[in-house]
Amino acid sequence: MLLAVFLLTIGSTAAPRRGKRPPPCAGVACPLAEFASPFWSDSDALAKLNALLASSRDQVLSVRDSGNHSALNMAAYRGSVDCVRKLIQAGADPNNPDVNAHRPLHHAVLGCKASASRQSVATDIARLLLAAGGRADARAKDGASALTYATRQGLSDLASVLKASVSA
């Protein structure tokens, strides 16, 4: 509920926007259907996240939607390097699985499906998540790791970063 309030506070709408890729919780009863809004690319997003973390840090870090997506999962999916960095600094779990066992690294890669030109952003996010202890070898329910997804999508730079962390 708090995450939904957070999203509405920063300008999200309660209805999905036409023509936008559904959020990663599509197919699950998800209160974040409005997440197709431009929240994570909003120039005010970091300031708004900072304000919310200052007033209710523990709630922001612990709240999950019905698909068990955390704010970090969603920031990684939306490609917000600054919000990912801030959430990690605040103590967000870089390995929090959603109902499909997708971790934030999976979400960074899956966000590239919505925009293949976002590979460099996803690579920056992957580096942040890996430095914070994110596991590139963690498997989703379908058996795929973030590295598997990156390789399947032809995201060679991102796959190289993930592969190096698995080999290390």
Contacts in CASP RR format, 6 or more apart in sequence:
PFRMAT RR
TARGET T0000
AUTHOR 0000-0000-0000
METHOD contacts of the structure
MODEL  1
MLLAVFLLTIGSTAAPRRGKRPPPCAGVACPLAEFASPFWSDSDALAKLN
ALLASSRDQVLSVRDSGNHSALNMAAYRGSVDCVRKLIQAGADPNNPDVN
AHRPLHHAVLGCKASASRQSVATDIARLLLAAGGRADARAKDGASALTYA
TRQGLSDLASVLKASVSA
1 31 0 8 1.000
1 63 0 8 1.000
2 56 0 8 1.000
2 59 0 8 1.000
2 60 0 8 1.000
2 63 0 8 1.000
3 31 0 8 1.000
3 32 0 8 1.000
3 60 0 8 1.000
3 63 0 8 1.000
3 64 0 8 1.000
3 65 0 8 1.000
3 71 0 8 1.000
3 74 0 8 1.000
4 31 0 8 1.000
4 32 0 8 1.000
4 65 0 8 1.000
6 48 0 8 1.000
6 52 0 8 1.000
6 60 0 8 1.000
6 71 0 8 1.000
7 32 0 8 1.000
7 34 0 8 1.000
7 35 0 8 1.000
7 37 0 8 1.000
7 39 0 8 1.000
8 14 0 8 1.000
8 34 0 8 1.000
9 48 0 8 1.000
9 52 0 8 1.000
10 39 0 8 1.000
10 42 0 8 1.000
10 44 0 8 1.000
10 45 0 8 1.000
10 48 0 8 1.000
11 37 0 8 1.000
11 39 0 8 1.000
11 42 0 8 1.000
12 34 0 8 1.000
12 35 0 8 1.000
12 37 0 8 1.000
12 39 0 8 1.000
13 34 0 8 1.000
13 37 0 8 1.000
14 34 0 8 1.000
15 33 0 8 1.000
15 34 0 8 1.000
16 22 0 8 1.000
16 33 0 8 1.000
16 34 0 8 1.000
16 36 0 8 1.000
17 34 0 8 1.000
17 36 0 8 1.000
17 37 0 8 1.000
20 36 0 8 1.000
21 36 0 8 1.000
21 113 0 8 1.000
21 114 0 8 1.000
22 33 0 8 1.000
22 36 0 8 1.000
23 30 0 8 1.000
23 32 0 8 1.000
23 33 0 8 1.000
23 35 0 8 1.000
23 36 0 8 1.000
23 69 0 8 1.000
23 74 0 8 1.000
23 77 0 8 1.000
24 69 0 8 1.000
24 73 0 8 1.000
24 74 0 8 1.000
24 77 0 8 1.000
24 98 0 8 1.000
24 102 0 8 1.000
24 107 0 8 1.000
24 110 0 8 1.000
24 111 0 8 1.000
25 32 0 8 1.000
25 33 0 8 1.000
25 65 0 8 1.000
25 66 0 8 1.000
25 67 0 8 1.000
25 69 0 8 1.000
25 98 0 8 1.000
28 66 0 8 1.000
28 67 0 8 1.000
28 99 0 8 1.000
29 66 0 8 1.000
30 65 0 8 1.000
30 66 0 8 1.000
30 67 0 8 1.000
30 69 0 8 1.000
31 65 0 8 1.000
31 66 0 8 1.000
32 65 0 8 1.000
32 69 0 8 1.000
32 74 0 8 1.000
35 74 0 8 1.000
35 78 0 8 1.000
39 45 0 8 1.000
39 78 0 8 1.000
40 74 0 8 1.000
40 75 0 8 1.000
40 77 0 8 1.000
40 78 0 8 1.000
40 79 0 8 1.000
40 80 0 8 1.000
40 83 0 8 1.000
41 78 0 8 1.000
41 79 0 8 1.000
41 80 0 8 1.000
42 48 0 8 1.000
45 80 0 8 1.000
45 82 0 8 1.000
45 83 0 8 1.000
46 80 0 8 1.000
46 82 0 8 1.000
46 83 0 8 1.000
46 86 0 8 1.000
49 60 0 8 1.000
49 71 0 8 1.000
49 83 0 8 1.000
49 86 0 8 1.000
49 87 0 8 1.000
50 86 0 8 1.000
52 60 0 8 1.000
53 60 0 8 1.000
53 86 0 8 1.000
53 90 0 8 1.000
57 90 0 8 1.000
60 71 0 8 1.000
60 87 0 8 1.000
60 90 0 8 1.000
61 70 0 8 1.000
61 71 0 8 1.000
61 87 0 8 1.000
61 90 0 8 1.000
61 91 0 8 1.000
61 92 0 8 1.000
61 93 0 8 1.000
63 70 0 8 1.000
63 71 0 8 1.000
64 70 0 8 1.000
67 98 0 8 1.000
67 99 0 8 1.000
68 96 0 8 1.000
68 97 0 8 1.000
68 98 0 8 1.000
68 99 0 8 1.000
69 98 0 8 1.000
69 107 0 8 1.000
70 92 0 8 1.000
70 93 0 8 1.000
70 96 0 8 1.000
70 104 0 8 1.000
71 83 0 8 1.000
71 87 0 8 1.000
71 92 0 8 1.000
72 84 0 8 1.000
72 87 0 8 1.000
72 88 0 8 1.000
72 92 0 8 1.000
72 93 0 8 1.000
72 94 0 8 1.000
72 96 0 8 1.000
72 104 0 8 1.000
73 96 0 8 1.000
73 98 0 8 1.000
73 102 0 8 1.000
73 103 0 8 1.000
73 104 0 8 1.000
73 107 0 8 1.000
74 107 0 8 1.000
75 83 0 8 1.000
75 84 0 8 1.000
75 87 0 8 1.000
75 104 0 8 1.000
76 84 0 8 1.000
76 104 0 8 1.000
76 105 0 8 1.000
76 107 0 8 1.000
76 108 0 8 1.000
76 111 0 8 1.000
76 125 0 8 1.000
76 129 0 8 1.000
77 107 0 8 1.000
77 108 0 8 1.000
77 110 0 8 1.000
77 111 0 8 1.000
78 111 0 8 1.000
79 108 0 8 1.000
79 111 0 8 1.000
79 118 0 8 1.000
79 121 0 8 1.000
79 122 0 8 1.000
79 125 0 8 1.000
81 121 0 8 1.000
81 124 0 8 1.000
81 125 0 8 1.000
81 128 0 8 1.000
84 104 0 8 1.000
84 125 0 8 1.000
84 128 0 8 1.000
84 129 0 8 1.000
85 128 0 8 1.000
88 94 0 8 1.000
88 128 0 8 1.000
88 129 0 8 1.000
88 132 0 8 1.000
94 103 0 8 1.000
94 104 0 8 1.000
94 105 0 8 1.000
94 129 0 8 1.000
94 132 0 8 1.000
94 133 0 8 1.000
94 134 0 8 1.000
95 103 0 8 1.000
95 104 0 8 1.000
95 133 0 8 1.000
95 134 0 8 1.000
95 135 0 8 1.000
95 138 0 8 1.000
96 103 0 8 1.000
96 104 0 8 1.000
97 103 0 8 1.000
97 138 0 8 1.000
100 140 0 8 1.000
100 141 0 8 1.000
100 142 0 8 1.000
101 138 0 8 1.000
101 139 0 8 1.000
101 140 0 8 1.000
101 141 0 8 1.000
102 110 0 8 1.000
102 140 0 8 1.000
103 134 0 8 1.000
103 135 0 8 1.000
103 138 0 8 1.000
103 140 0 8 1.000
103 146 0 8 1.000
104 125 0 8 1.000
104 129 0 8 1.000
104 134 0 8 1.000
105 126 0 8 1.000
105 129 0 8 1.000
105 130 0 8 1.000
105 134 0 8 1.000
105 135 0 8 1.000
105 136 0 8 1.000
105 138 0 8 1.000
105 146 0 8 1.000
105 162 0 8 1.000
106 138 0 8 1.000
106 140 0 8 1.000
106 144 0 8 1.000
106 145 0 8 1.000
106 146 0 8 1.000
106 149 0 8 1.000
108 122 0 8 1.000
108 125 0 8 1.000
108 126 0 8 1.000
108 129 0 8 1.000
108 146 0 8 1.000
108 158 0 8 1.000
109 122 0 8 1.000
109 126 0 8 1.000
109 146 0 8 1.000
109 149 0 8 1.000
109 150 0 8 1.000
109 153 0 8 1.000
109 155 0 8 1.000
109 158 0 8 1.000
110 149 0 8 1.000
111 118 0 8 1.000
111 122 0 8 1.000
112 118 0 8 1.000
112 119 0 8 1.000
112 122 0 8 1.000
112 150 0 8 1.000
112 153 0 8 1.000
112 155 0 8 1.000
112 158 0 8 1.000
113 153 0 8 1.000
116 153 0 8 1.000
116 155 0 8 1.000
119 155 0 8 1.000
119 157 0 8 1.000
119 158 0 8 1.000
120 157 0 8 1.000
122 155 0 8 1.000
122 158 0 8 1.000
123 157 0 8 1.000
123 158 0 8 1.000
123 161 0 8 1.000
126 136 0 8 1.000
126 146 0 8 1.000
126 158 0 8 1.000
126 161 0 8 1.000
126 162 0 8 1.000
127 161 0 8 1.000
130 136 0 8 1.000
130 161 0 8 1.000
130 162 0 8 1.000
130 165 0 8 1.000
136 145 0 8 1.000
136 146 0 8 1.000
136 147 0 8 1.000
136 162 0 8 1.000
136 163 0 8 1.000
136 165 0 8 1.000
136 166 0 8 1.000
137 145 0 8 1.000
137 147 0 8 1.000
137 166 0 8 1.000
138 145 0 8 1.000
138 146 0 8 1.000
139 145 0 8 1.000
144 152 0 8 1.000
145 162 0 8 1.000
145 166 0 8 1.000
146 162 0 8 1.000
147 159 0 8 1.000
147 162 0 8 1.000
147 163 0 8 1.000
147 166 0 8 1.000
150 158 0 8 1.000
150 159 0 8 1.000
150 162 0 8 1.000
151 159 0 8 1.000
END
